[in-house]
Amino acid sequence: MAEVIAEGAHDHPLPPRGRRPRYPWETWRDGQWRFAREGVDYTCTSASFRTAVYAHARIAGTAAHTYMVDDGVAFVILVHEDDPVPRYPGM
């Protein structure tokens, strides 16, 4: 029979809810420019990936900047919304 879990008991922590993120947003939200290649780092279109970058930044309460580059997307997700944007290495 199922037992009653006492309040504050942590013997049976709940598993994370929902699905795992498709991309390592927490790792990428470090204020560094990154380049993701279409078909290698993501399977959607570059425009869709770019939209996902901005959506993640909005949900995380920060900002992002992107450039569409040849076969992918260059992007930076800031740690804090008011952080200065680092210079894009490709310029």
PEZISUL-V583484 format. One record per residue. N is the residue number from 1. SS is DSSP state (helix for helix, strand for strand, loop for the rest). OMEGA is omega in whole degrees, -180 to 180 (none if undefined). BURIAL is + if it has 9 or more other C-alpha atoms within 8 Angstrom, else -. Layout:
BEGIN
n->[N N]
ss->[SS SS]
omega->[OMEGA OMEGA]
burial->[BURIAL BURIAL]
END
This chain:
BEGIN
n->[1 2 3 4 5 6 7 8 9 10 11 12 13 14 15 16 17 18 19 20 21 22 23 24 25 26 27 28 29 30 31 32 33 34 35 36 37 38 39 40 41 42 43 44 45 46 47 48 49 50 51 52 53 54 55 56 57 58 59 60 61 62 63 64 65 66 67 68 69 70 71 72 73 74 75 76 77 78 79 80 81 82 83 84 85 86 87 88 89 90 91]
ss->[loop loop loop loop loop loop loop loop loop loop loop loop loop loop loop loop loop loop loop loop loop loop loop loop helix helix helix helix loop loop loop loop loop strand strand strand strand strand loop loop loop strand loop loop loop helix helix helix helix helix helix helix helix helix helix helix helix helix helix helix loop loop loop strand strand strand strand strand strand loop loop strand strand strand strand strand strand loop loop loop loop loop loop loop loop loop loop loop loop loop loop]
omega->[-180 -179 178 178 -180 179 -180 179 -178 179 -177 -179 180 176 178 -180 176 -179 177 177 180 -177 -179 -175 -178 178 -176 -179 -176 178 179 177 178 176 179 -178 177 -180 178 -178 176 -175 178 176 178 178 179 179 179 177 179 178 180 179 179 180 180 180 -179 179 -180 -178 178 175 -177 170 172 -176 177 -174 180 -177 171 -177 172 174 -176 178 178 -175 -177 176 176 179 178 180 179 -176 -177 -178 none]
burial->[- - - - - - - - - - - - - - - - - - - - - - - - - - - + + + + + + - - + + + - - - + - - - + - - + + - - + + - + + + - - - + + + - + - - - - - + + + + + + + + - - - - - - - - - - - -]
END
